[in-house]
Amino acid sequence: MKIKPLGNRVLIRPIEAEEKTASGLYIPDSAKEKTLHAEVIAVGEGELVKVKPGDKVIHETYGGSEIEIDGKKHIVMDIKDILALVE
């Protein structure tokens, strides 16, 4: 399924947190922190959009609307909820 965000919105896919620690211990889902890192999948054509598909970003904790595409979690959010690019 292809989704094209409208206006100043972006479609991002969260980058999952590590499953185990550096010492080899597995982290249960209940102890994992919500990841704030994501990959930009699609962008709207708004004037404020300064990211492109493939960019890695850090976003607000509680921004956007979660949707499921092909069995994977995605978020549609306003560009103002993108805090930084990760290089």
C-alpha positions as YAML, in Angstrom:
chain: A
units: angstrom
residues:
- id: 1
  name: MET
  ca: [0.00, 0.00, 0.00]
- id: 2
  name: LYS
  ca: [1.34, 3.45, -0.91]
- id: 3
  name: ILE
  ca: [0.53, 6.44, 1.28]
- id: 4
  name: LYS
  ca: [1.26, 10.07, 0.37]
- id: 5
  name: PRO
  ca: [0.99, 12.50, 3.30]
- id: 6
  name: LEU
  ca: [-0.78, 15.79, 2.64]
- id: 7
  name: GLY
  ca: [0.51, 19.30, 3.34]
- id: 8
  name: ASN
  ca: [3.22, 19.61, 5.97]
- id: 9
  name: ARG
  ca: [2.99, 16.00, 7.13]
- id: 10
  name: VAL
  ca: [5.46, 13.13, 6.92]
- id: 11
  name: LEU
  ca: [5.14, 9.35, 7.10]
- id: 12
  name: ILE
  ca: [7.83, 7.78, 9.29]
- id: 13
  name: ARG
  ca: [8.67, 4.23, 10.37]
- id: 14
  name: PRO
  ca: [10.08, 3.89, 13.90]
- id: 15
  name: ILE
  ca: [13.52, 2.31, 14.18]
- id: 16
  name: GLU
  ca: [13.15, -0.48, 16.72]
- id: 17
  name: ALA
  ca: [15.23, -0.40, 19.92]
- id: 18
  name: GLU
  ca: [17.84, -3.06, 20.55]
- id: 19
  name: GLU
  ca: [16.54, -6.46, 21.69]
- id: 20
  name: LYS
  ca: [19.50, -7.13, 23.98]
- id: 21
  name: THR
  ca: [22.13, -5.21, 25.90]
- id: 22
  name: ALA
  ca: [25.84, -5.02, 25.07]
- id: 23
  name: SER
  ca: [26.47, -7.69, 27.70]
- id: 24
  name: GLY
  ca: [24.02, -10.07, 25.99]
- id: 25
  name: LEU
  ca: [20.96, -9.74, 28.25]
- id: 26
  name: TYR
  ca: [17.59, -9.70, 26.48]
- id: 27
  name: ILE
  ca: [15.33, -6.74, 27.23]
- id: 28
  name: PRO
  ca: [11.64, -7.58, 27.73]
- id: 29
  name: ASP
  ca: [9.07, -5.49, 25.84]
- id: 30
  name: SER
  ca: [7.73, -4.07, 29.11]
- id: 31
  name: ALA
  ca: [11.15, -2.57, 29.93]
- id: 32
  name: LYS
  ca: [11.89, -1.05, 26.52]
- id: 33
  name: GLU
  ca: [11.71, 2.69, 26.13]
- id: 34
  name: LYS
  ca: [9.62, 4.13, 23.33]
- id: 35
  name: THR
  ca: [12.01, 4.88, 20.48]
- id: 36
  name: LEU
  ca: [12.21, 8.42, 19.19]
- id: 37
  name: HIS
  ca: [14.30, 7.50, 16.15]
- id: 38
  name: ALA
  ca: [12.59, 6.92, 12.82]
- id: 39
  name: GLU
  ca: [13.15, 6.73, 9.08]
- id: 40
  name: VAL
  ca: [11.24, 9.05, 6.77]
- id: 41
  name: ILE
  ca: [9.19, 6.99, 4.29]
- id: 42
  name: ALA
  ca: [7.17, 9.68, 2.45]
- id: 43
  name: VAL
  ca: [6.68, 13.44, 2.67]
- id: 44
  name: GLY
  ca: [3.89, 15.86, 1.82]
- id: 45
  name: GLU
  ca: [4.34, 18.80, -0.53]
- id: 46
  name: GLY
  ca: [4.03, 21.51, 2.11]
- id: 47
  name: GLU
  ca: [6.31, 24.54, 2.22]
- id: 48
  name: LEU
  ca: [7.77, 23.60, 5.63]
- id: 49
  name: VAL
  ca: [8.92, 20.08, 4.71]
- id: 50
  name: LYS
  ca: [12.74, 19.96, 4.85]
- id: 51
  name: VAL
  ca: [13.24, 16.19, 5.01]
- id: 52
  name: LYS
  ca: [13.23, 13.55, 2.29]
- id: 53
  name: PRO
  ca: [12.54, 9.80, 2.16]
- id: 54
  name: GLY
  ca: [15.42, 7.84, 3.65]
- id: 55
  name: ASP
  ca: [16.39, 10.51, 6.19]
- id: 56
  name: LYS
  ca: [16.80, 9.37, 9.81]
- id: 57
  name: VAL
  ca: [15.09, 11.69, 12.30]
- id: 58
  name: ILE
  ca: [14.30, 12.17, 15.98]
- id: 59
  name: HIS
  ca: [10.67, 13.05, 16.70]
- id: 60
  name: GLU
  ca: [8.42, 14.15, 19.57]
- id: 61
  name: THR
  ca: [7.37, 11.45, 22.00]
- id: 62
  name: TYR
  ca: [3.62, 11.86, 21.60]
- id: 63
  name: GLY
  ca: [3.23, 13.32, 18.12]
- id: 64
  name: GLY
  ca: [1.32, 11.96, 15.15]
- id: 65
  name: SER
  ca: [-1.10, 9.13, 14.48]
- id: 66
  name: GLU
  ca: [0.01, 5.51, 14.42]
- id: 67
  name: ILE
  ca: [-1.06, 3.35, 11.49]
- id: 68
  name: GLU
  ca: [-0.12, -0.12, 10.29]
- id: 69
  name: ILE
  ca: [1.14, -0.63, 6.74]
- id: 70
  name: ASP
  ca: [1.97, -4.15, 5.53]
- id: 71
  name: GLY
  ca: [2.15, -5.35, 9.14]
- id: 72
  name: LYS
  ca: [4.62, -2.67, 10.29]
- id: 73
  name: LYS
  ca: [3.97, 0.30, 12.56]
- id: 74
  name: HIS
  ca: [4.20, 3.74, 10.92]
- id: 75
  name: ILE
  ca: [3.39, 7.24, 12.13]
- id: 76
  name: VAL
  ca: [1.89, 10.14, 10.18]
- id: 77
  name: MET
  ca: [2.93, 13.37, 11.87]
- id: 78
  name: ASP
  ca: [3.20, 17.08, 11.28]
- id: 79
  name: ILE
  ca: [6.65, 18.30, 10.25]
- id: 80
  name: LYS
  ca: [6.78, 20.50, 13.38]
- id: 81
  name: ASP
  ca: [7.00, 17.30, 15.47]
- id: 82
  name: ILE
  ca: [10.32, 16.35, 13.80]
- id: 83
  name: LEU
  ca: [13.04, 17.60, 16.13]
- id: 84
  name: ALA
  ca: [16.29, 16.76, 14.34]
- id: 85
  name: LEU
  ca: [18.01, 14.93, 11.50]
- id: 86
  name: VAL
  ca: [20.42, 12.14, 12.44]
- id: 87
  name: GLU
  ca: [23.58, 12.09, 10.33]
...
